Amino acid sequence: MATTYNVRKNVRDLTDREKRDFVNAVLALKERGTYDRYVRWHAEAGSFQTPEGSDRNAAHMGPSFLPWHREFIYRFERDLQSEVQGVVLPYWDWAADAQLSDPSASPVWGSDFMGGNGNPNNDFLIEDGPFAADRWTIVDENGNASGGLQRNFGASERSPTLPTEADIRNALEIVPYDDPPWNMNSTNSFRNYLEGFIDGPQLHNRVHVWVGGHMQFIPTAPNDPVFFLHHANVDRIWTIWQIIHQNEPYLPITGGPTGHNLNDSLYPWSTTILDVINHRDLGYVYDTEVNAVLRTRRKRAGA
């Protein structure tokens, strides 16, 4: 029997109904207080040093960066589906937007979806869309209300532009998955290249800085819903790497920092890294995988 997967789509390919359902599900989670729990989880994992005293934490600057965020956005997707049946987390292909003369004109920033840039004359607060400052309140690391959502596109001299397709292609060539010292100084490391610490900020980190505002403050960056679309794209890039390099295992299997070995739990959950290595076991695929399969079938059929 064929397995049915949830297909995560490019934001650009969402129908009006799919956009509306996604936004409504996010707003429903916010109203219940569930959304703010994700902000706290991210902040708590970011302050959980592995080991104590190191710059590495449970979710960043180490091998667990990709599996931790895979589990994080997967849980978020399931909670969305509990609010609006059929909702699937889309991804924001920021490398495609890097080709635009004005990336702020991308559909992701439409007033029917994420809303646009912050107003520089009003503390960079977002003033349009469902997450405008008068509709959406962010929380601090302790879960306390802390004002409206801010963005400031491309304002940082460190990240005036978004990562490109060439940046992604370069990342996809790197093996192994990770290597000692298993932190932001790992050089022969796909994980560290994608996370963005090599010649950084690059790739994942570069996007956070480019969006600016509350996305730039990593501990509570999930305050901006675009965080989840961004990390869906990061997860998509990891799945592509896994498909290309099928014989390259997750590293470290054993002997690495606690919380980063294959059978270690992802703080604060009981889910292990091994549990999330195969995204298809979690019941989802990306449209880029589906499209690749369809192209292969047409080629074989001589179409």
Secondary structure, 3 states (H helix, E strand, C coil): CCCCCEEECEHHHCCHHHHHHHHHHHHHHHHHCHHHHHHHHHHHHHCCECCCCCCCECCCCCCCHHHHHHHHHHHHHHHHHHHCCCCCCCECCHHHHCCCCCHHHCHHHCCCCCCCCCEHHHCCECCCCCCCCCCCEEECCCCCEEEECECCCCCCCCCCCCCCHHHHHHHHCCCCCCCCCCCCCCCCCHHHHHHCCCCCCCHHHHHHHHHCHHHCCHHHHHHCCHHHHHHHHHHHHHHHHHHHCCCCCCCCCCCCCCCCCCCCECCCCCCEHHHHCCHHHHCEEEHHHHHHHHHHHHHHCCC
